[in-house]
């Protein structure tokens, strides 16, 4: 469960980072 949540958080961070670049 923790690993899945961690992956989700990492994906969200990447998404926000990509959004920030654009």
PQR file with spaces between the fields and no chain letter, atoms N, CA, C, O and H, PARSE charges and radii, in Angstrom:
ATOM       1  N    UNK     1       0.844   -1.201    0.000 -0.4000 1.5000
ATOM       2  CA   UNK     1       0.000    0.000    0.000 -0.0000 2.0000
ATOM       3  C    UNK     1       0.879    1.252    0.000  0.5500 1.7000
ATOM       4  O    UNK     1       0.615    2.210   -0.727 -0.5500 1.4000
ATOM       5  N    UNK     2       1.921    1.227    0.822 -0.4000 1.5000
ATOM       6  CA   UNK     2       2.803    2.399    0.911 -0.0000 2.0000
ATOM       7  C    UNK     2       3.527    2.637   -0.416  0.5500 1.7000
ATOM       8  O    UNK     2       3.693    3.775   -0.856 -0.5500 1.4000
ATOM       9  H    UNK     2       2.136    0.449    1.412  0.4000 1.0000
ATOM      10  N    UNK     3       3.953    1.536   -1.042 -0.4000 1.5000
ATOM      11  CA   UNK     3       4.693    1.663   -2.299 -0.0000 2.0000
ATOM      12  C    UNK     3       3.784    2.282   -3.370  0.5500 1.7000
ATOM      13  O    UNK     3       4.198    3.164   -4.121 -0.5500 1.4000
ATOM      14  H    UNK     3       3.819    0.612   -0.685  0.4000 1.0000
ATOM      15  N    UNK     4       2.549    1.802   -3.419 -0.4000 1.5000
ATOM      16  CA   UNK     4       1.599    2.323   -4.403 -0.0000 2.0000
ATOM      17  C    UNK     4       1.354    3.816   -4.165  0.5500 1.7000
ATOM      18  O    UNK     4       1.296    4.607   -5.107 -0.5500 1.4000
ATOM      19  H    UNK     4       2.213    1.085   -2.808  0.4000 1.0000
ATOM      20  N    UNK     5       1.213    4.182   -2.892 -0.4000 1.5000
ATOM      21  CA   UNK     5       0.973    5.584   -2.545 -0.0000 2.0000
ATOM      22  C    UNK     5       2.200    6.421   -2.907  0.5500 1.7000
ATOM      23  O    UNK     5       2.079    7.561   -3.355 -0.5500 1.4000
ATOM      24  H    UNK     5       1.260    3.539   -2.127  0.4000 1.0000
ATOM      25  N    UNK     6       3.373    5.840   -2.707 -0.4000 1.5000
ATOM      26  CA   UNK     6       4.618    6.550   -3.017 -0.0000 2.0000
ATOM      27  C    UNK     6       4.723    6.792   -4.519  0.5500 1.7000
ATOM      28  O    UNK     6       5.103    7.879   -4.954 -0.5500 1.4000
ATOM      29  H    UNK     6       3.471    4.914   -2.343  0.4000 1.0000
ATOM      30  N    UNK     7       4.386    5.776   -5.308 -0.4000 1.5000
ATOM      31  CA   UNK     7       4.433    5.911   -6.767 -0.0000 2.0000
ATOM      32  C    UNK     7       3.448    6.973   -7.228  0.5500 1.7000
ATOM      33  O    UNK     7       3.741    7.767   -8.122 -0.5500 1.4000
ATOM      34  H    UNK     7       4.078    4.893   -4.955  0.4000 1.0000
ATOM      35  N    UNK     8       2.270    6.974   -6.601 -0.4000 1.5000
ATOM      36  CA   UNK     8       1.244    7.941   -6.966 -0.0000 2.0000
ATOM      37  C    UNK     8       1.726    9.355   -6.663  0.5500 1.7000
ATOM      38  O    UNK     8       1.507   10.279   -7.446 -0.5500 1.4000
ATOM      39  H    UNK     8       2.032    6.329   -5.875  0.4000 1.0000
ATOM      40  N    UNK     9       2.389    9.514   -5.510 -0.4000 1.5000
ATOM      41  CA   UNK     9       2.885   10.827   -5.114 -0.0000 2.0000
ATOM      42  C    UNK     9       3.995   11.267   -6.075  0.5500 1.7000
ATOM      43  O    UNK     9       4.059   12.434   -6.461 -0.5500 1.4000
ATOM      44  H    UNK     9       2.567    8.763   -4.874  0.4000 1.0000
ATOM      45  N    UNK    10       4.851   10.343   -6.451 -0.4000 1.5000
ATOM      46  CA   UNK    10       5.949   10.651   -7.367 -0.0000 2.0000
ATOM      47  C    UNK    10       5.377   11.065   -8.721  0.5500 1.7000
ATOM      48  O    UNK    10       5.853   12.016   -9.342 -0.5500 1.4000
ATOM      49  H    UNK    10       4.798    9.395   -6.137  0.4000 1.0000
ATOM      50  N    UNK    11       4.353   10.342   -9.169 -0.4000 1.5000
ATOM      51  CA   UNK    11       3.728   10.653  -10.450 -0.0000 2.0000
ATOM      52  C    UNK    11       3.095   12.039  -10.388  0.5500 1.7000
ATOM      53  O    UNK    11       3.190   12.811  -11.343 -0.5500 1.4000
ATOM      54  H    UNK    11       3.967    9.570   -8.664  0.4000 1.0000
ATOM      55  N    UNK    12       2.455   12.352   -9.274 -0.4000 1.5000
ATOM      56  CA   UNK    12       1.813   13.656   -9.092 -0.0000 2.0000
ATOM      57  C    UNK    12       2.864   14.762   -9.097  0.5500 1.7000
ATOM      58  O    UNK    12       2.644   15.836   -9.658 -0.5500 1.4000
ATOM      59  H    UNK    12       2.378   11.725   -8.499  0.4000 1.0000
ATOM      60  N    UNK    13       4.010   14.492   -8.466 -0.4000 1.5000
ATOM      61  CA   UNK    13       5.087   15.481   -8.421 -0.0000 2.0000
ATOM      62  C    UNK    13       5.610   15.748   -9.827  0.5500 1.7000
ATOM      63  O    UNK    13       5.845   16.897  -10.202 -0.5500 1.4000
ATOM      64  H    UNK    13       4.189   13.620   -8.011  0.4000 1.0000
ATOM      65  N    UNK    14       5.791   14.682  -10.599 -0.4000 1.5000
ATOM      66  CA   UNK    14       6.282   14.829  -11.973 -0.0000 2.0000
ATOM      67  C    UNK    14       5.271   15.619  -12.799  0.5500 1.7000
ATOM      68  O    UNK    14       5.637   16.471  -13.608 -0.5500 1.4000
ATOM      69  H    UNK    14       5.601   13.749  -10.294  0.4000 1.0000
ATOM      70  N    UNK    15       3.985   15.316  -12.577 -0.4000 1.5000
ATOM      71  CA   UNK    15       2.919   16.003  -13.309 -0.0000 2.0000
ATOM      72  C    UNK    15       2.940   17.503  -13.002  0.5500 1.7000
ATOM      73  O    UNK    15       2.854   18.335  -13.905 -0.5500 1.4000
ATOM      74  H    UNK    15       3.687   14.624  -11.920  0.4000 1.0000
ATOM      75  N    UNK    16       3.056   17.829  -11.721 -0.4000 1.5000
ATOM      76  CA   UNK    16       3.092   19.237  -11.319 -0.0000 2.0000
ATOM      77  C    UNK    16       4.348   19.911  -11.857  0.5500 1.7000
ATOM      78  O    UNK    16       4.313   21.073  -12.264 -0.5500 1.4000
ATOM      79  H    UNK    16       3.126   17.153  -10.987  0.4000 1.0000
ATOM      80  N    UNK    17       5.456   19.176  -11.857 -0.4000 1.5000
ATOM      81  CA   UNK    17       6.716   19.739  -12.346 -0.0000 2.0000
ATOM      82  C    UNK    17       6.604   20.030  -13.844  0.5500 1.7000
ATOM      83  O    UNK    17       7.052   21.075  -14.317 -0.5500 1.4000
ATOM      84  H    UNK    17       5.485   18.233  -11.527  0.4000 1.0000
ATOM      85  N    UNK    18       6.002   19.096  -14.583 -0.4000 1.5000
ATOM      86  CA   UNK    18       5.805   19.275  -16.017 -0.0000 2.0000
ATOM      87  C    UNK    18       4.888   20.467  -16.267  0.5500 1.7000
ATOM      88  O    UNK    18       5.085   21.239  -17.206 -0.5500 1.4000
ATOM      89  H    UNK    18       5.639   18.248  -14.199  0.4000 1.0000
ATOM      90  N    UNK    19       3.881   20.598  -15.404 -0.4000 1.5000
ATOM      91  CA   UNK    19       2.937   21.705  -15.529 -0.0000 2.0000
ATOM      92  C    UNK    19       3.665   23.028  -15.291  0.5500 1.7000
ATOM      93  O    UNK    19       3.390   24.030  -15.951 -0.5500 1.4000
ATOM      94  H    UNK    19       3.721   19.971  -14.641  0.4000 1.0000
ATOM      95  N    UNK    20       4.598   23.012  -14.337 -0.4000 1.5000
ATOM      96  CA   UNK    20       5.342   24.224  -14.013 -0.0000 2.0000
ATOM      97  C    UNK    20       6.248   24.650  -15.161  0.5500 1.7000
ATOM      98  O    UNK    20       6.411   25.840  -15.429 -0.5500 1.4000
ATOM      99  H    UNK    20       4.821   22.198  -13.801  0.4000 1.0000
ATOM     100  N    UNK    21       6.837   23.662  -15.837 -0.4000 1.5000
ATOM     101  CA   UNK    21       7.729   23.980  -16.958 -0.0000 2.0000
ATOM     102  C    UNK    21       6.924   24.630  -18.083  0.5500 1.7000
ATOM     103  O    UNK    21       7.342   25.629  -18.668 -0.5500 1.4000
ATOM     104  H    UNK    21       6.705   22.695  -15.619  0.4000 1.0000
ATOM     105  N    UNK    22       5.768   24.047  -18.373 -0.4000 1.5000
ATOM     106  CA   UNK    22       4.930   24.574  -19.440 -0.0000 2.0000
ATOM     107  C    UNK    22       4.200   25.809  -18.933  0.5500 1.7000
ATOM     108  O    UNK    22       3.431   26.420  -19.676 -0.5500 1.4000
ATOM     109  H    UNK    22       5.428   23.235  -17.898  0.4000 1.0000
